[in-house]
Amino acid sequence: MSYTDIIYEVRENIAWIIMNRPEKYNAFTTFTLKEICHALEEAELDEGVRVVVLRGAGDKAFCTGGDAGEAKEGGYHREMDYWHTKLHHMIRAISKPLIAAVNGWAIGGGHILHLICDLSIAADTAKFGQAGPRVGSFDAGYGAAYLARVVGEKKAREIWFLCRTYTAQEALNMGLVNRVVPLSDLDTEVEKWCDEIKELSPYAIRFLKHAFNADTDHIFGFETMSMAAVRLFWGTDEAKHYKNVFLEKRRK
């Protein structure tokens, strides 16, 4: 299958999915989400693939969430909502370990993508954070409930209530990522982790992933309710106000 918004390649039993919109800081469109879902399906069905890596193209950003060009009335259209939720589910459902190689900014929806990957390895130049309340939006599913499981309640509330950005070292200290390396060493380090995984029993790894997910699978219910709620919220004057304030500041 050929792709436009992503690069998909398999090398030495590792499937690399690279979000290829560096001029937009790898912000995703509906089409990008659809392509990542198809690539994950391709990797799942390929018996030769043992590990999957999700990365952003270039050296500036992993992913900065949804492309503002698709925003309508402060939010996104229903097809993007569908593929966005489906992608979150697929990241968890794929039976092979999925490693996020965080090569730069991981903000908003991009931050959530790396969060729900099985492992995250970050470049020392990476930055992390949420932006929803700043732009009249939120993710009360994996973005909040699962985040609290990873970094703890107090830190998760701080991340959402203040919308600060955090360095790679700060992310490591709070347990948000597994390792930090120089940007020039990122891909090499990711390959090392993949090689270690490839030495282990794929069947055992598969069931361990299912076991880890079992304790938090109920969050998918929060995810679907959150998506419905945020769609209603986007139509309010409050959401439109904060979206416009953000866009006006960015234009200056």
MARBA-3410 file (N, C-alpha, C, O; in Angstrom, 1 decimal):
252
0.8,-1.2,0.0,0.0,0.0,0.0,0.9,1.2,0.0,1.9,1.3,0.7 ~ 0.5,2.2,-0.8,1.3,3.5,-0.9,0.6,4.5,0.1,-0.6,4.5,0.3 ~ 1.5,5.4,0.7,1.0,6.3,1.6,1.5,7.7,1.2,2.4,7.9,0.5 ~ 0.7,8.7,1.7,1.0,10.1,1.4,1.5,10.9,2.6,2.6,11.6,2.5 ~ 0.8,10.9,3.7,1.1,11.7,4.9,2.1,11.0,5.8,2.6,11.6,6.7
2.3,9.7,5.6,3.3,8.9,6.4,4.2,8.2,5.5,4.0,8.0,4.3 ~ 5.3,7.8,6.1,6.2,6.8,5.5,6.1,5.5,6.3,6.2,5.5,7.5 ~ 5.9,4.4,5.6,5.9,3.1,6.2,6.9,2.2,5.6,6.9,2.0,4.3 ~ 7.8,1.7,6.4,8.8,0.8,5.9,9.1,-0.3,7.0,9.1,0.0,8.2 ~ 9.5,-1.5,6.5,9.9,-2.5,7.4,11.3,-2.9,7.2,11.7,-3.2,6.1
12.1,-2.8,8.3,13.5,-3.1,8.2,13.9,-4.0,9.4,13.7,-3.7,10.5 ~ 14.4,-5.1,9.0,14.9,-6.1,10.0,13.8,-6.4,11.1,14.1,-6.3,12.3 ~ 12.6,-6.7,10.6,11.5,-7.1,11.4,11.0,-5.9,12.3,10.2,-6.2,13.2 ~ 11.3,-4.7,12.0,10.8,-3.5,12.7,10.0,-2.7,11.7,10.5,-2.3,10.6 ~ 8.8,-2.4,12.0,7.9,-1.5,11.1,8.0,-0.1,11.6,7.7,0.2,12.8
8.5,0.8,10.8,8.6,2.2,11.1,7.4,3.0,10.5,7.2,2.9,9.3 ~ 6.7,3.7,11.3,5.6,4.5,10.8,6.0,5.9,11.2,6.1,6.3,12.3 ~ 6.3,6.7,10.1,6.8,8.1,10.3,5.8,9.1,9.8,5.5,9.1,8.6 ~ 5.3,9.9,10.7,4.4,11.0,10.3,5.2,12.0,9.5,6.1,12.6,10.0 ~ 4.8,12.2,8.3,5.7,12.9,7.3,5.0,14.2,6.9,4.8,14.5,5.7
4.8,15.1,7.9,4.4,16.5,7.6,5.2,17.5,8.4,4.7,18.3,9.2 ~ 6.5,17.4,8.2,7.4,18.2,9.1,7.2,19.7,8.9,7.4,20.5,9.9 ~ 6.7,20.2,7.8,6.4,21.6,7.6,5.3,22.1,8.5,5.1,23.3,8.7 ~ 4.5,21.1,9.0,3.3,21.4,9.9,3.6,20.8,11.3,2.7,20.6,12.0 ~ 4.9,20.6,11.6,5.3,20.0,12.9,4.6,18.7,13.1,4.2,18.3,14.2
4.4,18.0,12.0,3.7,16.7,12.0,2.3,16.7,12.6,1.9,15.7,13.2 ~ 1.7,17.8,12.5,0.2,17.8,12.9,-0.5,16.9,12.0,-0.2,16.8,10.8 ~ -1.5,16.2,12.6,-2.2,15.3,11.8,-3.5,15.8,11.2,-4.2,16.6,11.8 ~ -3.9,15.4,10.0,-5.2,15.6,9.4,-6.0,14.3,9.5,-5.5,13.3,10.0 ~ -7.2,14.4,9.1,-8.0,13.2,9.0,-7.3,12.1,8.2,-7.3,10.9,8.6
-6.8,12.5,7.1,-6.1,11.6,6.2,-4.9,10.9,6.8,-4.6,9.8,6.7 ~ -4.1,11.7,7.6,-3.0,11.2,8.3,-3.4,10.1,9.3,-2.8,9.1,9.3 ~ -4.4,10.4,10.1,-4.9,9.4,11.1,-5.3,8.1,10.4,-5.0,7.0,10.8 ~ -6.0,8.3,9.3,-6.5,7.1,8.5,-5.3,6.3,8.0,-5.3,5.0,8.1 ~ -4.2,7.0,7.5,-3.1,6.2,7.0,-2.3,5.5,8.2,-1.8,4.4,8.0
-2.2,6.2,9.3,-1.5,5.5,10.4,-2.3,4.3,10.9,-1.7,3.2,11.2 ~ -3.6,4.3,10.9,-4.4,3.2,11.2,-4.2,2.0,10.2,-4.1,0.9,10.6 ~ -4.2,2.4,8.9,-3.9,1.3,7.9,-2.5,0.7,8.1,-2.3,-0.5,7.9 ~ -1.5,1.6,8.4,-0.2,1.1,8.6,-0.1,0.2,9.8,0.6,-0.9,9.7 ~ -0.8,0.5,10.9,-0.8,-0.4,12.0,-1.4,-1.7,11.7,-1.0,-2.8,12.2
-2.5,-1.7,10.9,-3.1,-2.9,10.5,-2.2,-3.8,9.6,-2.1,-5.0,9.8 ~ -1.4,-3.1,8.7,-0.5,-3.8,7.9,0.6,-4.4,8.8,1.0,-5.6,8.5 ~ 1.1,-3.7,9.8,2.1,-4.2,10.6,1.6,-5.4,11.5,2.3,-6.4,11.7 ~ 0.4,-5.3,11.9,-0.2,-6.4,12.7,-0.3,-7.7,11.9,-0.1,-8.8,12.4 ~ -0.7,-7.6,10.7,-0.9,-8.7,9.8,0.3,-9.3,9.2,0.3,-10.4,8.7
1.4,-8.6,9.3,2.7,-9.0,8.8,3.4,-9.9,9.8,3.9,-9.3,10.9 ~ 3.5,-11.2,9.6,4.1,-12.1,10.6,5.5,-11.8,10.8,6.1,-12.2,11.8 ~ 6.2,-11.1,9.9,7.6,-10.8,10.0,7.9,-9.7,10.9,9.0,-9.5,11.4 ~ 6.9,-8.8,11.2,7.1,-7.6,12.0,7.0,-8.0,13.5,6.0,-8.7,13.9 ~ 8.0,-7.7,14.3,8.1,-8.0,15.7,7.8,-6.8,16.6,7.3,-6.9,17.7
8.2,-5.6,16.1,8.1,-4.4,16.9,7.7,-3.3,15.9,8.0,-3.3,14.7 ~ 6.9,-2.3,16.4,6.5,-1.1,15.6,7.0,0.1,16.2,7.0,0.3,17.5 ~ 7.5,1.1,15.4,8.0,2.4,15.9,7.1,3.5,15.3,6.9,3.5,14.1 ~ 6.7,4.4,16.1,6.0,5.6,15.6,6.9,6.8,15.9,7.4,7.0,17.0 ~ 7.1,7.6,14.8,8.1,8.7,14.8,7.5,9.8,14.0,6.7,9.6,13.1
8.1,11.0,14.3,7.8,12.2,13.4,8.9,12.4,12.5,10.1,12.2,12.8 ~ 8.6,12.9,11.3,9.7,13.2,10.3,10.5,14.5,10.8,9.9,15.4,11.4 ~ 11.7,14.6,10.4,12.5,15.8,10.8,13.0,15.7,12.2,13.0,14.7,12.8 ~ 13.5,16.9,12.7,14.1,16.9,14.0,13.4,18.0,14.9,14.0,18.3,15.9 ~ 12.3,18.5,14.5,11.6,19.5,15.2,10.4,19.0,16.1,10.2,19.4,17.2
9.7,18.0,15.5,8.4,17.6,16.2,8.1,16.1,16.0,8.3,15.6,14.9 ~ 7.6,15.5,17.0,7.0,14.2,17.0,5.6,14.4,16.4,5.3,13.8,15.3 ~ 4.8,15.1,17.1,3.5,15.5,16.6,2.9,16.5,17.5,3.0,16.5,18.7 ~ 2.2,17.5,16.9,1.6,18.6,17.6,0.1,18.6,17.6,-0.5,19.6,17.8 ~ -0.4,17.4,17.4,-1.9,17.3,17.5,-2.6,17.5,16.1,-1.9,17.4,15.1
-3.8,17.9,16.2,-4.6,18.1,15.0,-4.3,19.3,14.2,-4.0,20.4,14.8 ~ -4.2,19.3,12.9,-4.0,20.4,12.1,-5.1,21.4,12.2,-6.2,21.1,11.9 ~ -4.7,22.6,12.6,-5.7,23.7,12.8,-6.5,24.0,11.5,-7.6,24.6,11.6 ~ -5.9,23.7,10.4,-6.5,24.0,9.1,-7.8,23.2,8.9,-8.7,23.6,8.1 ~ -8.0,22.1,9.7,-9.2,21.3,9.6,-10.2,21.8,10.7,-11.3,21.2,10.7
-9.9,22.7,11.5,-10.8,23.1,12.6,-12.0,23.8,12.0,-11.9,24.6,11.1 ~ -13.1,23.4,12.5,-14.4,24.0,12.1,-15.2,24.4,13.4,-15.5,23.5,14.2 ~ -15.6,25.7,13.5,-16.3,26.1,14.7,-15.6,25.7,16.0,-16.3,25.4,17.0 ~ -14.3,25.8,16.0,-13.5,25.6,17.2,-13.1,24.1,17.3,-12.3,23.8,18.2 ~ -13.6,23.2,16.5,-13.3,21.8,16.7,-13.0,21.1,15.3,-12.7,21.8,14.4
-13.1,19.8,15.3,-12.8,19.1,14.0,-14.1,18.3,13.6,-15.0,18.1,14.4 ~ -14.1,17.9,12.3,-15.3,17.3,11.8,-15.4,15.8,12.3,-14.4,15.2,12.8 ~ -16.5,15.2,12.1,-16.8,13.9,12.6,-15.9,12.8,12.1,-15.6,11.8,12.8 ~ -15.5,12.9,10.8,-14.6,11.8,10.3,-13.3,11.8,11.1,-12.7,10.8,11.3 ~ -12.7,13.0,11.4,-11.5,13.1,12.1,-11.7,12.5,13.5,-10.9,11.7,14.0
-12.8,12.8,14.1,-13.1,12.2,15.4,-13.1,10.7,15.4,-12.6,10.0,16.3 ~ -13.7,10.1,14.3,-13.7,8.7,14.2,-12.3,8.1,14.1,-12.0,7.1,14.8 ~ -11.5,8.6,13.2,-10.2,8.0,13.0,-9.3,8.3,14.2,-8.4,7.5,14.5 ~ -9.5,9.4,14.9,-8.7,9.8,16.0,-9.0,8.7,17.2,-8.0,8.2,17.7 ~ -10.2,8.4,17.4,-10.6,7.4,18.4,-10.1,6.1,18.0,-9.6,5.3,18.8
-10.3,5.7,16.7,-9.9,4.4,16.2,-8.3,4.2,16.4,-7.9,3.1,16.7 ~ -7.6,5.3,16.1,-6.1,5.2,16.2,-5.7,4.9,17.7,-4.9,4.1,17.9 ~ -6.3,5.6,18.6,-6.0,5.3,20.0,-6.3,3.9,20.4,-5.5,3.2,21.0 ~ -7.4,3.4,19.9,-7.8,2.0,20.2,-6.8,1.0,19.5,-6.4,0.0,20.1 ~ -6.3,1.3,18.3,-5.4,0.5,17.6,-4.1,0.4,18.2,-3.4,-0.6,18.2
-3.6,1.6,18.7,-2.3,1.6,19.3,-2.2,0.6,20.5,-1.2,-0.1,20.7 ~ -3.3,0.5,21.2,-3.4,-0.4,22.4,-3.7,-1.8,21.9,-3.2,-2.8,22.5 ~ -4.5,-2.0,20.8,-5.0,-3.3,20.4,-3.9,-4.1,19.6,-3.9,-5.3,19.7 ~ -3.0,-3.4,18.9,-2.0,-4.1,18.1,-1.2,-5.0,19.1,-0.8,-4.6,20.2 ~ -1.0,-6.3,18.7,-0.4,-7.3,19.6,1.1,-7.2,19.7,1.7,-7.9,20.5
1.7,-6.3,19.0,3.1,-6.1,19.0,3.5,-4.9,19.7,2.8,-3.9,19.7 ~ 4.6,-4.9,20.4,5.1,-3.7,21.1,5.2,-2.5,20.2,5.7,-2.6,19.1 ~ 4.7,-1.3,20.7,4.7,-0.1,19.9,5.6,0.9,20.6,5.2,1.3,21.8 ~ 6.7,1.4,20.0,7.6,2.3,20.7,7.4,3.7,20.0,7.5,3.8,18.8 ~ 7.2,4.7,20.8,7.2,6.1,20.3,8.6,6.6,20.4,9.3,6.7,21.4
9.1,7.1,19.2,10.5,7.7,19.1,10.2,9.2,19.1,9.9,9.8,18.0 ~ 10.3,9.9,20.2,9.8,11.3,20.3,11.0,12.2,20.0,11.9,12.4,20.8 ~ 11.0,12.7,18.7,12.1,13.4,18.2,12.0,14.9,18.3,12.8,15.7,17.8 ~ 10.9,15.4,19.0,10.8,16.9,19.1,9.5,17.2,19.9,9.2,16.4,20.9 ~ 8.8,18.2,19.5,7.5,18.6,20.2,6.5,17.5,20.2,6.2,16.9,19.1
6.0,17.1,21.4,4.8,16.2,21.5,3.8,16.9,22.3,3.8,16.9,23.5 ~ 2.9,17.6,21.6,2.0,18.5,22.3,0.5,18.1,21.9,0.3,17.6,20.8 ~ -0.4,18.3,22.8,-1.8,18.1,22.6,-2.1,16.7,22.2,-1.7,15.7,22.9 ~ -2.7,16.5,21.0,-3.0,15.2,20.5,-1.8,14.3,20.2,-1.8,13.1,20.3 ~ -0.7,15.0,19.9,0.6,14.3,19.7,1.2,13.8,21.0,1.8,12.7,21.1
1.0,14.5,22.1,1.4,14.1,23.4,0.6,12.8,23.8,1.2,11.9,24.4 ~ -0.7,12.7,23.5,-1.5,11.6,23.8,-1.0,10.4,23.0,-1.1,9.2,23.5 ~ -0.7,10.6,21.7,-0.2,9.4,20.9,1.0,8.8,21.6,1.0,7.5,21.7 ~ 2.0,9.5,22.0,3.2,8.9,22.6,2.8,8.3,23.9,3.3,7.2,24.3 ~ 1.9,8.9,24.7,1.5,8.4,26.0,0.9,7.0,25.9,1.3,6.2,26.8
0.1,6.7,24.9,-0.5,5.4,24.9,0.2,4.4,24.2,-0.2,3.2,24.1 ~ 1.4,4.8,23.6,2.3,3.8,23.1,2.9,2.9,24.2,2.8,3.4,25.4 ~ 3.4,1.8,24.0,3.9,0.9,25.0,5.1,1.5,25.7,5.2,1.4,26.9 ~ 6.0,2.0,24.9,7.2,2.6,25.4,7.5,3.9,24.7,7.0,4.1,23.6 ~ 8.2,4.8,25.4,8.6,6.1,24.7,10.1,6.4,25.0,10.5,6.4,26.1
10.8,6.6,23.9,12.2,7.0,24.0,12.3,8.4,23.4,11.8,8.6,22.2 ~ 12.8,9.3,24.1,12.8,10.7,23.7,14.2,11.2,23.4,15.2,10.9,24.1 ~ 14.3,12.1,22.4,15.5,12.9,22.2,15.6,13.9,23.3,14.6,14.4,23.8 ~ 16.8,14.4,23.6,17.0,15.4,24.6,16.4,16.7,24.3,16.3,17.6,25.1 ~ 16.0,16.9,23.0,15.4,18.1,22.5,13.9,18.1,22.6,13.2,19.1,22.3
13.3,17.0,23.0,11.8,16.8,23.0,11.2,17.7,24.0,11.8,18.0,25.1 ~ 10.0,18.1,23.7,9.2,18.9,24.7,7.8,18.3,24.7,7.2,17.8,23.7 ~ 7.2,18.3,25.9,5.9,17.6,26.1,4.9,18.5,26.8,5.3,19.4,27.5 ~ 3.6,18.3,26.5,2.6,19.1,27.2,1.2,19.0,26.5,1.1,18.5,25.4 ~ 0.2,19.5,27.3,-1.1,19.5,26.8,-1.5,21.0,26.5,-1.0,21.9,27.1
-2.5,21.1,25.6,-2.9,22.5,25.2,-4.4,22.7,25.2,-4.9,23.8,24.9 ~ -5.1,21.6,25.4,-6.6,21.6,25.3,-7.3,22.8,25.9,-8.0,23.6,25.2 ~ -7.2,23.0,27.2,-7.9,24.2,27.8,-7.5,25.5,27.2,-8.2,26.5,27.3 ~ -6.3,25.6,26.7,-5.8,26.8,26.1,-6.5,27.1,24.8,-6.6,28.3,24.4 ~ -7.0,26.1,24.1,-7.6,26.3,22.8,-9.0,25.9,22.7,-9.6,25.7,21.7
-9.6,25.7,23.9,-11.1,25.4,24.0,-11.3,24.0,23.6,-12.2,23.7,22.8 ~ -10.5,23.0,24.2,-10.7,21.6,23.9,-10.2,20.8,25.1,-9.7,21.4,26.1 ~ -10.4,19.5,25.1,-9.9,18.6,26.1,-10.0,17.2,25.7,-10.7,16.8,24.7 ~ -9.3,16.3,26.3,-9.4,14.8,26.1,-9.5,14.2,27.5,-8.5,14.1,28.2 ~ -10.7,13.8,27.9,-11.0,13.2,29.2,-10.9,11.7,29.2,-11.3,11.1,30.1
-10.4,11.1,28.1,-10.3,9.7,28.0,-8.8,9.3,28.3,-8.4,9.5,29.4 ~ -8.1,8.7,27.4,-6.7,8.3,27.6,-5.9,9.5,28.0,-4.9,9.4,28.8 ~ -6.2,10.7,27.4,-5.4,11.9,27.7,-5.4,12.3,29.1,-4.4,12.9,29.5 ~ -6.4,12.0,29.9,-6.5,12.4,31.3,-6.4,11.1,32.2,-5.5,11.0,33.0 ~ -7.4,10.2,32.0,-7.5,9.1,32.9,-6.2,8.2,32.9,-5.7,7.7,33.9
-5.8,7.9,31.6,-4.6,7.0,31.5,-3.3,7.8,31.9,-2.4,7.2,32.5 ~ -3.3,9.1,31.6,-2.1,9.9,32.0,-1.9,9.8,33.5,-0.8,9.8,34.0 ~ -3.0,9.9,34.3,-3.0,9.8,35.7,-2.4,8.5,36.2,-1.7,8.4,37.2 ~ -2.6,7.4,35.4,-2.0,6.1,35.8,-0.5,6.1,35.6,0.2,5.5,36.3 ~ -0.1,6.9,34.6,1.3,6.9,34.2,2.2,7.8,35.1,3.2,7.4,35.6
1.7,9.0,35.4,2.5,10.0,36.1,1.9,10.3,37.5,2.5,11.0,38.2 ~ 0.7,9.8,37.8,0.1,10.1,39.1,-0.9,11.2,39.0,-0.8,12.0,38.1 ~ -1.8,11.2,39.9,-3.0,12.1,39.9,-2.5,13.6,39.9,-2.9,14.4,39.1 ~ -1.6,13.9,40.9,-1.2,15.3,41.1,-0.5,15.9,39.8,-0.8,17.0,39.4 ~ 0.4,15.1,39.2,1.1,15.5,38.1,0.2,15.6,36.9,0.3,16.6,36.1
-0.7,14.7,36.7,-1.6,14.7,35.6,-2.5,16.0,35.6,-2.8,16.6,34.6 ~ -3.0,16.3,36.8,-3.8,17.5,37.0,-3.0,18.8,36.7,-3.5,19.7,36.0 ~ -1.7,18.8,37.1,-0.9,19.9,36.8,-0.7,20.0,35.3,-0.8,21.2,34.7 ~ -0.5,18.9,34.6,-0.2,19.0,33.1,-1.4,19.6,32.4,-1.3,20.4,31.5 ~ -2.7,19.2,32.8,-3.9,19.7,32.2,-4.3,21.1,32.7,-4.7,21.9,31.9
-4.2,21.3,34.0,-4.7,22.6,34.6,-3.8,23.8,34.3,-4.3,24.9,34.3 ~ -2.5,23.6,34.0,-1.6,24.7,33.7,-1.2,24.8,32.3,-0.7,25.8,31.8 ~ -1.3,23.6,31.6,-0.8,23.6,30.1,0.6,24.1,30.0,0.9,24.8,29.0 ~ 1.5,23.7,30.9,2.9,24.0,30.7,3.5,23.0,29.7,2.9,22.0,29.4 ~ 4.8,23.3,29.3,5.6,22.4,28.6,6.7,21.9,29.4,7.2,22.5,30.4
7.1,20.6,29.2,8.1,20.0,30.0,9.2,19.4,29.1,9.0,19.0,28.0 ~ 10.4,19.5,29.7,11.6,19.0,28.9,11.6,17.5,28.9,10.9,16.8,29.7 ~ 12.5,16.9,28.1,12.6,15.5,28.1,13.1,14.9,29.4,12.6,13.9,29.8 ~ 14.0,15.6,30.1,14.5,15.2,31.4,13.3,15.2,32.4,13.2,14.3,33.2 ~ 12.5,16.3,32.4,11.4,16.3,33.3,10.4,15.2,33.0,9.8,14.6,33.9
10.2,14.9,31.7,9.3,13.8,31.3,9.8,12.5,31.9,9.1,11.6,32.3 ~ 11.2,12.3,31.8,11.8,11.1,32.3,11.6,11.0,33.8,11.3,9.9,34.4 ~ 11.8,12.1,34.5,11.7,12.1,36.0,10.2,11.8,36.4,10.1,11.2,37.5 ~ 9.2,12.1,35.7,7.9,11.8,36.1,7.3,10.5,35.5,6.2,10.1,35.8 ~ 8.2,9.8,34.8,7.8,8.5,34.3,7.0,8.5,33.0,6.4,7.5,32.7
7.1,9.6,32.4,6.3,9.8,31.1,7.0,9.2,29.9,6.4,8.8,29.0 ~ 8.3,9.1,30.0,9.1,8.4,29.0,10.1,7.4,29.7,10.3,7.5,30.9 ~ 10.6,6.5,28.9,11.5,5.4,29.4,12.9,5.8,29.4,13.7,5.3,30.2 ~ 13.3,6.6,28.4,14.8,6.9,28.3,14.9,8.2,27.4,14.1,8.5,26.6 ~ 16.0,8.9,27.7,16.3,10.2,27.0,17.7,10.0,26.4,18.6,9.7,27.2
17.9,10.3,25.2,19.2,10.3,24.5,19.4,11.5,23.6,18.4,12.1,23.3 ~ 20.6,11.8,23.2,20.8,12.9,22.3,20.0,12.6,21.0,19.9,11.5,20.6 ~ 19.5,13.7,20.4,18.8,13.5,19.1,19.5,12.7,18.1,18.9,11.9,17.4 ~ 20.8,12.9,18.0,21.6,12.2,17.0,21.6,10.7,17.2,21.9,9.9,16.3 ~ 21.3,10.3,18.5,21.4,8.8,18.8,20.0,8.2,18.9,19.9,7.0,19.2
18.9,9.0,18.6,17.6,8.5,18.9,17.2,7.2,18.1,16.8,6.2,18.8 ~ 17.4,7.2,16.8,17.0,6.0,16.1,17.9,4.8,16.4,17.4,3.7,16.5 ~ 19.2,5.1,16.7,20.1,4.0,17.1,19.6,3.3,18.4,19.6,2.1,18.6 ~ 19.2,4.2,19.4,18.7,3.7,20.7,17.4,2.9,20.5,17.2,1.9,21.1 ~ 16.5,3.5,19.7,15.3,2.8,19.4,15.5,1.4,18.8,14.9,0.4,19.2
16.4,1.3,17.9,16.8,0.0,17.3,17.3,-0.9,18.3,17.0,-2.1,18.2 ~ 18.1,-0.4,19.2,18.6,-1.3,20.3,17.5,-1.9,21.1,17.5,-3.1,21.4 ~ 16.5,-1.1,21.5,15.4,-1.6,22.3,14.6,-2.6,21.5,14.2,-3.6,22.0 ~ 14.4,-2.3,20.2,13.7,-3.2,19.3,14.4,-4.6,19.2,13.8,-5.6,19.3 ~ 15.8,-4.5,19.1,16.6,-5.7,19.0,16.4,-6.6,20.2,16.4,-7.8,20.1
16.4,-5.9,21.4,16.2,-6.7,22.6,14.9,-7.4,22.7,14.7,-8.5,23.1 ~ 13.8,-6.6,22.2,12.5,-7.2,22.2,12.4,-8.4,21.3,11.8,-9.4,21.5 ~ 13.1,-8.3,20.1,13.1,-9.3,19.1,13.7,-10.6,19.6,13.4,-11.7,19.0 ~ 14.5,-10.6,20.6,15.2,-11.8,21.2,14.2,-12.6,22.1,14.5,-13.7,22.4 ~ 13.1,-12.0,22.4,12.2,-12.6,23.4,11.0,-13.2,22.7,10.8,-13.0,21.5
10.3,-14.0,23.4,9.1,-14.8,22.8,8.0,-13.8,22.4,7.5,-13.1,23.3 ~ 7.6,-13.8,21.1,6.6,-12.9,20.7,5.2,-13.2,21.3,4.4,-12.4,21.5 ~ 5.0,-14.5,21.5,3.7,-15.0,22.1,3.6,-14.5,23.5,2.6,-14.0,24.0 ~ 4.7,-14.6,24.3,4.7,-14.1,25.7,4.5,-12.6,25.7,3.8,-12.1,26.5 ~ 5.2,-11.8,24.8,5.1,-10.4,24.8,3.6,-10.0,24.4,3.1,-9.1,25.0
3.0,-10.7,23.5,1.7,-10.4,23.1,0.7,-10.5,24.3,-0.1,-9.6,24.5 ~ 0.8,-11.6,25.1,-0.1,-11.8,26.2,0.2,-10.8,27.3,-0.7,-10.4,28.1 ~ 1.5,-10.4,27.5,1.8,-9.4,28.5,1.2,-8.1,28.2,0.7,-7.4,29.0 ~ 1.2,-7.7,26.9,0.6,-6.5,26.5,-0.9,-6.5,26.8,-1.5,-5.6,27.3 ~ -1.5,-7.6,26.4,-3.0,-7.8,26.7,-3.2,-7.7,28.2,-4.2,-7.0,28.7
-2.3,-8.2,29.0,-2.5,-8.2,30.5,-2.4,-6.7,31.0,-3.2,-6.3,31.8 ~ -1.4,-6.0,30.5,-1.2,-4.6,30.9,-2.4,-3.8,30.5,-2.9,-2.9,31.3 ~ -2.9,-4.0,29.3,-4.1,-3.3,28.9,-5.4,-3.6,29.6,-6.2,-2.7,29.8 ~ -5.5,-4.8,30.1,-6.8,-5.3,30.7,-7.2,-4.4,31.9,-8.4,-4.2,32.1 ~ -6.2,-3.9,32.6,-6.5,-3.1,33.8,-7.0,-1.7,33.5,-7.6,-1.1,34.3
-6.7,-1.3,32.2,-7.1,0.1,31.9,-8.0,0.2,30.6,-8.3,1.2,30.1 ~ -8.5,-1.0,30.1,-9.3,-1.0,28.9,-10.6,-0.2,29.1,-11.2,0.2,28.2 ~ -11.1,-0.1,30.4,-12.4,0.6,30.6,-12.2,2.1,30.2,-13.2,2.7,30.0 ~ -11.0,2.6,30.1,-10.8,4.0,29.8,-11.3,4.3,28.4,-11.6,5.4,28.1 ~ -11.4,3.2,27.5,-11.9,3.4,26.2,-13.4,3.9,26.3,-13.8,4.7,25.4
-14.1,3.5,27.3,-15.5,4.0,27.5,-15.4,5.5,27.8,-16.2,6.3,27.2 ~ -14.5,6.0,28.6,-14.3,7.4,28.9,-14.0,8.1,27.6,-14.4,9.2,27.3 ~ -13.1,7.5,26.8,-12.7,8.1,25.5,-13.9,8.4,24.6,-13.9,9.5,24.1 ~ -14.8,7.4,24.4,-15.9,7.7,23.5,-16.8,8.7,24.1,-17.4,9.5,23.3 ~ -17.1,8.7,25.4,-17.9,9.8,26.0,-17.2,11.1,25.9,-17.9,12.1,25.7
-15.9,11.1,26.1,-15.2,12.4,26.0,-15.3,13.0,24.6,-15.4,14.2,24.5 ~ -15.2,12.2,23.6,-15.2,12.7,22.2,-16.6,13.3,21.9,-16.7,14.3,21.3 ~ -17.6,12.6,22.4,-19.0,13.1,22.3,-19.2,14.4,23.0,-19.8,15.4,22.5 ~ -18.6,14.5,24.2,-18.7,15.7,25.0,-18.0,16.9,24.4,-18.5,18.0,24.4 ~ -16.8,16.6,24.0,-16.0,17.7,23.4,-16.6,18.3,22.1,-16.4,19.4,21.8
-17.2,17.4,21.4,-17.9,17.8,20.1,-19.0,18.8,20.5,-19.2,19.8,19.8 ~ -19.8,18.5,21.5,-20.8,19.5,22.0,-20.2,20.8,22.5,-20.7,21.9,22.2 ~ -19.1,20.6,23.2,-18.4,21.8,23.8,-17.9,22.7,22.7,-17.9,24.0,22.9 ~ -17.3,22.2,21.6,-16.8,23.0,20.5,-17.8,24.0,20.0,-17.4,25.0,19.4 ~ -19.1,23.7,20.1,-20.1,24.6,19.6,-20.5,25.7,20.5,-21.3,26.6,20.2
-19.8,25.8,21.7,-20.2,26.8,22.7,-19.4,28.1,22.4,-18.3,28.0,21.8 ~ -19.9,29.2,23.0,-19.1,30.5,22.8,-17.8,30.4,23.6,-16.8,31.0,23.1 ~ -17.8,29.7,24.7,-16.5,29.6,25.4,-15.4,28.9,24.6,-14.3,29.5,24.6 ~ -15.7,27.8,24.0,-14.7,27.1,23.2,-14.2,27.9,22.1,-13.0,28.0,21.8 ~ -15.2,28.6,21.4,-14.8,29.5,20.3,-13.9,30.6,20.7,-13.0,31.0,20.0
-14.2,31.2,21.9,-13.4,32.3,22.4,-12.0,31.9,22.6,-11.1,32.6,22.1 ~ -11.7,30.8,23.3,-10.3,30.4,23.5,-9.6,29.9,22.3,-8.4,30.1,22.2 ~ -10.3,29.3,21.3,-9.7,29.0,20.1,-9.3,30.2,19.3,-8.2,30.3,18.8 ~ -10.1,31.2,19.3,-9.8,32.5,18.6,-8.6,33.2,19.3,-7.8,33.8,18.6 ~ -8.6,33.2,20.6,-7.5,33.9,21.3,-6.2,33.2,21.0,-5.2,33.9,20.7
-6.2,31.9,20.9,-5.0,31.2,20.6,-4.5,31.5,19.2,-3.3,31.8,19.0 ~ -5.4,31.5,18.2,-5.1,31.7,16.8,-4.6,33.2,16.6,-3.7,33.4,15.9 ~ -5.2,34.1,17.3,-4.8,35.5,17.2,-3.3,35.7,17.7,-2.6,36.4,17.1 ~ -3.0,35.0,18.9,-1.7,35.1,19.4,-0.7,34.5,18.5,0.4,35.0,18.3 ~ -1.0,33.4,17.8,-0.1,32.7,17.0,0.2,33.5,15.7,1.3,33.4,15.1
-0.8,34.3,15.3,-0.6,35.1,14.1,0.3,36.3,14.3,0.9,36.8,13.4 ~ 0.5,36.7,15.6,1.3,37.9,15.9,2.8,37.6,15.8,3.6,38.4,16.0
END
